Amino acid sequence: MKKMFYKKIKILLLLLISFFAFQQAGYCDEAEESALMTILQYAKNEKQEKKANFKLLEYYMREKDYDSAITIGNELLNFKLSKKQKYNVYYDLATSYLFSDKPEKALEVGQEAQFLYPKKIETKLLLGNIYKNNSLNELAIVKFKECLDIDDDNLEALTNLGNIYNFQENYKSSLEYFEKAQTEAVQHKEELSINDYINMAISAKEIGRRDQAQAILENIKKKDKKASLLLVGIYQSKQEYDKAINILKPFVYQNETDIEIYCNLAQMYLLSNKFNEAKDLLLYFKSKNKKKNNEVIDILLIEAYNNIYHDKKRVLMELKKIYNYTNLDYIKRIVGKVIDFEKML
């Protein structure tokens, strides 16, 4: 009987373990926080209280609960801490303030962390990001270059410098840092972000390396709309309209109608004398957006009509529609001049 009883208990325990394992994803975080709070509540002395607070801080940082991390971090600064402990608290507080959009506090405690360990690269990276996020780009550049003085292959510092110089339109320097970052990423079997590749391509294009920009964008065109549109711009400048069209075609005739995609593709059709394709595309867009007038769509459509039908009356009628509905003064002014000009012919 006892063996049978223990066997049933064992089966029951296994079932319970399986159940709780299945539920773990939903409840373990809440349970862990509750357990840590309980440990803190029943701490018997300062040493236990400090240890419990550190565990809570570690938990909140892991969960990215930065408001709670700030509360616990400031509480810990009231304890007697070792140099390393104080550094860790300052670093976590600076990170939390950064992601809580409190740049002044992030900078203040970040500098405290740097004062304790001046040569730590993670603190320089953190301060660089604080400066960059608050448009203090020259100070950010200094910090990221200090990182490279310690580790000249640091991927985060290299990409940040590439992005800052791209923003400043110093495209030559931007490309140099992006190329170093790409080399480093390949060596460690990592990838730059899509935004890094886009800015790298922009920098290459702006200093005349159009083929390099094209190669970069070809690799990411299916992953990002902006990359595709930039590539279209390169093919347009080369008058390679069919290539531009093939890039944009997969994005159209779907549930969502992106006006930027449709306008660019219509323009490529018009430039390559595919006027019926442009007309059909634009009419499809209008059918999906019946309640919204759009001046650019209608002007492109007029261009298609003009080349297909060569009907002056129809063109004037469509122009008058735009003139009557538009709220944009400069569009009304230009369309009005075109209408007056057409009437004189």
N, C-alpha and C positions, 0 to 999 in steps of 0.2 A: 504493500500500500504506500509506504513511504517513497519507494522508488518511483511509483506511478505519480505521486503528488509532486515530487521534485521535477519529474519529467514535464508535467503540465506547467509548473512554474517557469521552467526553462523556456518552454515554447512561448509562454505568455510574454516573458521578458524579451525574447527575440522579436516578437511581433511589435512590442512597444518601442524597442530600439529602432526597428525598421520604420515605424510610424514617425518617430521624432526625427529620424534622419531625413525622411521625406519632407517634413515640415521645417527643417532647419533653415532653409533659405529665407523663409518668411519671418521666423521668430528669433533666430540666434543673435542678431544684432541687438534687438531690444532686450533680450535676456542677458547678454553680456554687459550692456550698460547698467541694467538693474543690479547685476551682481557686483559690479565695480562700485556703484553708489552705496550698496550695502556694506562693502568692505570699508569704504571711507567713513560711513556713519558709525561703525563700531570700532574704528581705530582707537587704540588705548593710549597711544603716546604720539609725540610729534614725528618720530621716525616712521611709524606706521601710516600716519596721516599724509606725510610727504610722499611716501611710496605709493599710496593709493591715488593721490592726485596725479602723480607722474603716469600711472597706468591709465587714468581717465584721459589725460592729455594725449597720450599715445593713441587711445581709442578714437577720440574726436578728430585727430589729425587724419587717421586712417579712413574714417567715415566722411571726411571733408565737412564736418559740422564746425565751421570756423567760429561762429558766435560762441558756442560752448567752449571751444578751445581757448578763445580769448579770455573768458571768465576764469577757467582753470589755470591758464598760464599766469595771469596777474595774481591769482591766489598763491601760486607757487613762489613768486618773487618775494613774498613775505617770510618765507622760510630761509634758514641758513643753508646756502647751496654751495657746492664746490664750483670751481671755475667751469668745468665741463658741463655740469648740470645747469648752471646759469646760462651758458652759451646755448645749450639745447632749448631752453625755455625761450630765450630771446629769438632764436631762429624760427621756432614754431610760431611765436607771436607775430613776427614780421611776415611770415607766410600767410597767417590767418588774416592779418590786417590788409595785406595785399589783395587777397581774394574777397575780402569784405568791403572793398572799395574805400579804404581808409588810408590813403597814401602817406599822409603826414605821420601817423602812428607807425605805419610799416617802415618808413624811413628812419624814424627815431629808434625803434628797437633793433632794426637791421644794423644800424651803425654801432649800437651797443654790442651786438654779436661780433661785428668785425673788429671792434676794439679789443675784445677778449682773444680772438684768434685772427690776426691780420692776414695771414697767408692762406686761410681756408677758401678754396675755390667756390664751394657751394654758396658762401655768403656773398662773394663778389657777383656771382650769377644772380642771386636774389636781388641785390641792390641794383644791378644792371636792369633787371626786369621792372623793378619799381620805378626807376628813372624813365625807362622806355615807355611804360604804360601811362606816364604823366607828361609825355612829350618833352622830357629833359634829355634830349638825344645826345648832346655833347657829353654830359655826365655819364650817360649809359655807355657811350663809346669807350670812355676811359675805363670803366669797370670791366667791360667785356675784353678789352685789350689787356688789362691786368690778368684776366683769366688765362689768356693765351701766353702771357709771360710765364705762367706756372705750367700750363699744358697747352702747347701750340696746336694740338689736334682736337681741342675740345669742341665737339659738334654744336652744342647749344650756343656757345660764344660766337662761333663762326657764322651760324645761320642768323643770329641776332644782328651781327654787324652787317651781313649781307642785306637784311631787310631794312635796317636803319639807313644805310647808304642809298638803297633803292628809293626810299621815301624822300631822302634829301636830293635825289636826282644826281647823285654822284655814281653814275652807272658803272664806270670803270672799276672803282673800288668795290662796289657791290658785287660785280661779277667775279672778281678775284676771290672774295671771301666765299661766295657760293660754290665756286669750283673747288676750293680747298675742302669745303664741307662735303661736297659730293664725293670727292676722293676718299675722305675719311669714312663716310657712310658705306661706300662700297667695300672698303677693307673690313669693316665690322658687320657686313651683311645687314645693314640698316637702310632705311629709306628717309629721304627728306619729305617734308609735308607737301601737299599739293600747292599750298600758298607759297612755299619756298621755291618750288619749281617754276611757278608762274612769275614770281618776281625775278628769278634768275633769267627766265626767257625775256622778260621786259628789258632787263639790263643789257642782255646780249643784243637785242634788237636795237636799242637806243644808241649803242656805240657802233652800229653798222654790221654786227655779226648776225645777219638775218637767217642764214642757214643753220647756225647753232641754235638760235631761238626756235626755228621751225622744228628741228630735231627734238628739242626738249618738249615742246607742246604736242608733237605727234604721239609721244609716249603717254601723255596724260589726257588727251582730248576726250576720251570716253568717260573720264572720271569727273570732269568739271566743265560747266558751261562756259565760264570765263576763259578757260584754256582754249576751248573750241572757237570762241569768238575772236580771241587774239590770233589764233592760227588762220582763221578766215581773213583777218586783216592783212596778214602776211601774203597769203595767196592772192588777195585782191590787188595788193601793191605790185605783184608779179604778173597780174592779169591772167592768172590761172584760175578762172572762174569755176570750171568744172570740179576742180579739187575742193574749192571752197563749198560748192553746192553739196558734194558728197559728205562733207563733214557735218553739215547742218540737217540734211534730210532725215537722219534717224530721230531727230528731236521733234518732228512735226507730225500732224495728223494723229495726235494722241489725245487723251482725255483733257490734259492741261494745255492751254495755249499761251506760250511765253512770247510776249510781244517783241522782245529783243531778238529772239531767234527768228520769228516770222518776218520781221522787217529786214533783217540781214539777208535771209534767204531770198526774199522777194527782190531785194536790190541786186543780188548775184544773178538771179534769173533775168532781170532787166538788162544788166550789163552784158550778159551773154546772148541777148536778143531772144530769150525764151519767154516771150510776152504772155502767151497763153498759160504757161506754168505759173507765172507770177500772178496772173489774174485769178486762176483757180485757187491758189494758195491764200491770197488775200480775201477772197470771197468766203472761203472756208473759215478763216479767222473771224470775219464779221458774223458768220452764221452762229459761231460759238460765243460771240460777245454782242448779242443783239441789243442789249440795253446800254451799251457804251459806245459813244462816238470817239474816234481817234483820228486826229489830223494826219499823222504820219502814214497810217494805214491807207487812208483815203487819198492822200497825195500820190502814194506809190500806185494805187489802183488807177488813178487818173492817167498816170504815165503808161500803164499797161493798156488801158482803153485807147489812148491816143495812138499808140503804135499798132494796135490790132484793127481798129475801126476807122481811124483818120476822120473822126466825126467831131467837128468843131462845136456844134451845138451841144453834143453830149458832154464834152469836156467843160464847157461853160456852165452847164446845168450842175455838174458835180462840184465845180469850184464854188458856185453860189451856195450849195448845201453846206460846204465847209465854212464859208463866210458867215452864214446865218447861225450856225451852232457853236462856233469856236468862242471861247472866253479869253483866248490868248491874243493880246493886242498886236504882237509882232506878226503872228500868223495872219490875222485879219488884215493887217496893213499890206503884207506881201501878196496875199491872195487877191485883195482888192485891186492892187496894181496890175496883176496878171489879167484879171477880168477886164479892166479898162483897156489894157493893151490888146487883148484878143478882140474886143469889140471894134477897135480901130482898124483891124486888118480886113 
